[in-house]
Amino acid sequence: MIRSLTMGVPIYSRSKQALARQLEAFGGHLARLGQELGIQTRTVRLTLPVAPSGGEGHQPGALSSVMDGVRDLADVLGARWYCLPLDLLRPGAHGAVLDEAQTLVLRDSRLFVNLIAADPDVISIEGAHSASRFILSLARRGNTGIDNFRVGVSAACPAGTPFFPFSRHEGDEPGFSLALETASLALQCAERARAEQGSLLEFQERLIKALAAEMRRVDAFGRALEEASGVEYRGLDGSLAPFPDGVASIGRLGELLGPSPVGAHGTIFITSVLSDAIKTACVRAQARTVGFNGVMYSLLEDNGLAGANNLRAVTIEKLAVFSTVCGCGIDMVPVPGTMFAEDLAGLVLDISALAVRLRKPLGVRVLPIPTRTVNEMTQLNLDFLCDSRVMDVGISASAPMLSGGAWRYAANRAESEKK
């Protein structure tokens, strides 16, 4: 099963009519090959390049006009969602762009927004603060905080990443990437190892074989679709990600292998075992890869992780530590709607620093809940999300060093100076 096919659409450099023809033809090839090879795609999505203008030069209504065209293209391909990436690395005012984007998010339930606060070398301190204000303002304009389900802050996430909201396109031609649905495979391997009282090495080897086989199958599909359609296949993301069906839980996967509840001591170790299996499977499968390819702890999408949070076994600090050995960051975490923007900016900067220092993509997606405070339960009442305890974000000092400008990791500066 393919979790999602994400099509990158060069909306700023190609005419809408040309793109529509190309997407219509691509959709035909997708349906035919899927039927021939027995591969189902759960959702199709569109992602855009970073807007070519912004800051002081932003024209009112520019984003709205672009998104009108994107909605039409999504209908042509049958895409459920689309992602708008906004570059917060550029110095200058982001206010006009973000104000318009926020209005669009509230009006269009199919729109996701990727706020880019860091690339592999540079972290925007100003961007972290702008993103934090955007998230908190958006939460306060609604009643539940659910709109931030469709907003993420990305750090060093490469183009072509298929997982929303940390996605963006790059290039003047369309391209597509595939996100796998592999949690059920991992759970089957873990349940068998538990029943047989096997070793962790035996479990890992069994998981690697299962993942590699699925990656080879999906990668072959991607390459065949590229050949048939002429649209570039950017690669697959084999991350272990939960699915909110009450069964496909990465939290439960961790508990089957040892630490219970997930979040207890040993979770970092087990997470590293799982991450290592994914990376090894990618190599064995000789698959074209893109994105995270790690373990995703997405709290409100994972009933096992939500349960552990209710037992206070999971904290923001622990999730940040887990992100050093997995492929997610802070994802789908409910936080108080009364939190300060400075505190959220500090969290974004922390995760960005890990992404730049460790050379791995990470993101931050939190849901400030307007009517809830720490330790109260969310009441989102949505089939695709779990309810859980609102987490304490902690405090950060709004010192002068945490405002304005950008920061480049010293080792990267030194490398640039050598060149």
Salt bridges, closest charged atoms under 4 A:
GLU36 OE2 - ARG32 NH1 3.26
ASP68 OD1 - ARG71 NH2 2.28
ASP72 OD2 - LYS16 NZ 2.40
ASP75 OD1 - ARG110 NH1 3.30
ASP87 OD2 - ARG90 NE 3.21
GLU100 OE1 - HIS58 NE2 2.72
ASP108 OD2 - ARG71 NH1 2.84
ASP121 OD1 - ARG359 NH2 3.23
ASP147 OD1 - ARG150 NH2 3.27
GLU170 OE2 - ARG168 NH1 3.06
GLU173 OE1 - ARG14 NH1 2.95
GLU181 OE2 - ARG42 NH2 2.56
GLU191 OE2 - ARG252 NH2 2.79
GLU196 OE2 - ARG192 NE 3.03
GLU196 OE1 - ARG206 NH2 3.46
GLU205 OE2 - ARG284 NH1 2.73
GLU214 OE2 - ARG217 NH2 3.29
ASP219 OD2 - ARG223 NE 2.57
GLU226 OE2 - ARG288 NH1 3.26
GLU232 OE1 - ARG234 NE 3.07
GLU301 OE1 - ARG365 NH2 3.68
ASP331 OD1 - ARG365 NE 2.74
